[in-house]
């Protein structure tokens, strides 16, 4: 619920700030939380990829996975653009209606009373070719002690491609 609200709010803010020349994109569809039917380590992998090994329930937290899908536009950005000297409004749409599907992991207090109101969002690190929740790994104790919610977003193709092959493990990450 928290993650979906933030995602939709962020999308609305971004859309209202777009120049007129930018292609309009519909809000994404957020589905979840996606039920896990197996415990982490089960060979059928019907649980979130790289679930935290922490016993979150004993710490008053839950882990939930959501799928995000929709369509996007691809842009051609002139090679002369740099962030320092040119606004990024000169890019042109080269393709629209491009489908995407990705996921986000939400780790949050199980009780609304334990939530501080702060949400930390992390673009998953893909240095090794798959999702690594580096910020969570380094700061989970602090995050939970403060009552923060943490969201890890799979935002790059390399990590989405590295999720378990749906055809061999039962369909959790099957192409939508």
FENWOUR-V466699 format. One record per residue. N is the residue number from 1. RES is the residue in one letter. PSI is psi in radians with two decimals (NA if undefined). NEAR is the number of other C-alpha atoms within 10 Angstrom. D_FIRST is the distance of its C-alpha to the first C-alpha in Angstrom with 1 decimal. Layout:
BEGIN
N_RES_PSI_NEAR_D_FIRST, N_RES_PSI_NEAR_D_FIRST
END
This chain:
BEGIN
1_X_-0.85_11_0.0, 2_X_-0.83_12_3.8, 3_X_-0.76_22_5.5, 4_X_-0.72_18_5.2, 5_X_-0.78_11_6.1, 6_X_-0.73_13_8.6, 7_X_-0.80_16_9.9, 8_X_-0.72_15_10.6, 9_X_-0.80_13_12.0, 10_X_-0.68_13_14.1, 11_X_-0.72_16_15.3, 12_X_-0.72_13_16.5, 13_X_-0.80_10_18.2, 14_X_-0.72_10_19.9, 15_X_-0.68_16_21.0, 16_X_-0.37_10_22.5, 17_X_-0.05_9_24.4, 18_X_2.45_12_25.9, 19_X_2.79_9_29.6, 20_X_-0.47_9_31.0, 21_X_-0.21_11_32.4, 22_X_2.40_15_29.1, 23_X_2.44_19_27.9, 24_X_2.40_13_25.0, 25_X_2.37_15_22.1, 26_X_2.70_13_19.5, 27_X_2.56_18_15.8, 28_X_2.80_18_14.4, 29_X_2.20_14_12.9, 30_X_2.17_21_9.7, 31_X_2.30_13_10.2, 32_X_-3.11_14_8.8, 33_X_2.54_16_8.6, 34_X_2.14_14_12.3, 35_X_2.43_13_14.6, 36_X_2.17_14_17.3, 37_X_0.04_11_20.6, 38_X_2.70_13_22.7, 39_X_2.62_13_23.0, 40_X_2.35_17_23.3, 41_X_-0.28_13_26.8, 42_X_2.38_10_27.2, 43_X_-0.30_9_29.4, 44_X_-0.15_17_27.3, 45_X_0.52_23_24.3, 46_X_1.11_22_21.6, 47_X_2.84_19_19.2, 48_X_2.35_24_17.5, 49_X_2.27_19_20.3, 50_X_0.85_15_21.3, 51_X_2.61_15_19.2, 52_X_2.45_15_20.0, 53_X_-0.14_8_23.1, 54_X_2.55_10_22.2, 55_X_1.46_10_21.8, 56_X_-0.64_16_18.4, 57_X_-0.73_11_18.5, 58_X_-0.28_8_21.7, 59_X_0.09_13_20.2, 60_X_0.40_14_17.3, 61_X_2.82_19_14.7, 62_X_2.72_16_12.7, 63_X_2.23_19_12.5, 64_X_2.59_19_10.2, 65_X_2.42_24_11.2, 66_X_2.55_21_9.9, 67_X_2.52_20_12.6, 68_X_2.22_20_13.0, 69_X_2.73_17_16.2, 70_X_-2.66_17_18.3, 71_X_2.67_15_21.6, 72_X_3.08_18_22.9, 73_X_2.60_16_26.4, 74_X_2.52_14_28.9, 75_X_2.63_15_31.1, 76_X_2.05_11_34.6, 77_X_2.09_15_34.9, 78_X_2.47_11_38.6, 79_X_-0.36_6_39.9, 80_X_-0.17_8_41.2, 81_X_2.27_14_37.8, 82_X_2.68_11_37.0, 83_X_-0.46_8_34.3, 84_X_-0.54_6_37.2, 85_X_-0.18_8_39.3, 86_X_2.29_10_37.6, 87_X_2.60_10_34.5, 88_X_0.28_12_32.3, 89_X_-0.03_13_32.8, 90_X_0.03_14_35.7, 91_X_2.66_15_33.9, 92_X_2.56_16_34.3, 93_X_2.21_14_32.2, 94_X_-0.28_11_33.9, 95_X_2.39_12_31.5, 96_X_2.91_14_28.6, 97_X_0.41_14_26.4, 98_X_2.07_11_26.0, 99_X_2.55_11_23.4, 100_X_2.76_14_21.0, 101_X_2.24_20_18.6, 102_X_-2.89_21_17.0, 103_X_2.88_21_14.3, 104_X_2.55_25_12.2, 105_X_2.29_25_12.1, 106_X_2.17_23_9.7, 107_X_2.10_25_11.8, 108_X_2.86_25_10.7, 109_X_2.42_23_12.4, 110_X_-0.56_15_12.2, 111_X_2.36_11_12.8, 112_X_-0.50_10_11.3, 113_X_-0.43_9_15.0, 114_X_-0.07_17_15.3, 115_X_2.22_17_12.9, 116_X_-0.27_13_15.2, 117_X_-0.06_12_13.0, 118_X_2.29_12_14.1, 119_X_2.26_19_12.2, 120_X_2.20_14_14.8, 121_X_2.30_18_14.5, 122_X_2.23_18_17.3, 123_X_2.02_17_19.0, 124_X_2.35_22_20.2, 125_X_2.33_19_23.9, 126_X_0.48_19_26.1, 127_X_-0.66_10_29.5, 128_X_0.13_9_30.3, 129_X_0.16_15_29.1, 130_X_2.93_20_25.7, 131_X_2.28_23_22.4, 132_X_2.06_18_23.3, 133_X_1.24_21_20.7, 134_X_-0.74_15_23.5, 135_X_-0.73_17_21.7, 136_X_-0.80_21_19.9, 137_X_-0.70_10_23.3, 138_X_-0.42_10_25.1, 139_X_0.20_11_22.9, 140_X_-0.69_17_20.7, 141_X_-0.80_11_22.8, 142_X_-0.79_11_22.5, 143_X_-0.82_20_18.7, 144_X_-0.64_22_18.4, 145_X_-0.60_11_21.3, 146_X_-0.16_14_19.7, 147_X_0.43_21_16.2, 148_X_2.75_20_14.6, 149_X_2.51_24_11.4, 150_X_2.35_23_12.9, 151_X_2.20_24_11.8, 152_X_2.18_23_14.7, 153_X_2.25_22_15.1, 154_X_1.75_26_18.0, 155_X_0.04_18_19.6, 156_X_2.57_16_23.2, 157_X_-0.64_14_25.1, 158_X_-0.67_15_26.9, 159_X_-0.64_19_24.0, 160_X_-0.66_18_22.6, 161_X_-0.44_13_26.1, 162_X_-0.20_13_26.4, 163_X_2.67_18_23.6, 164_X_2.40_19_25.4, 165_X_1.98_15_27.6, 166_X_-0.57_15_26.0, 167_X_-0.41_11_29.5, 168_X_-0.14_10_30.7, 169_X_0.26_14_27.8, 170_X_-0.01_13_26.2, 171_X_0.11_14_23.9, 172_X_-0.73_20_20.5, 173_X_0.48_22_20.9, 174_X_2.48_14_23.2, 175_X_2.31_11_23.5, 176_X_NA_10_21.4
END
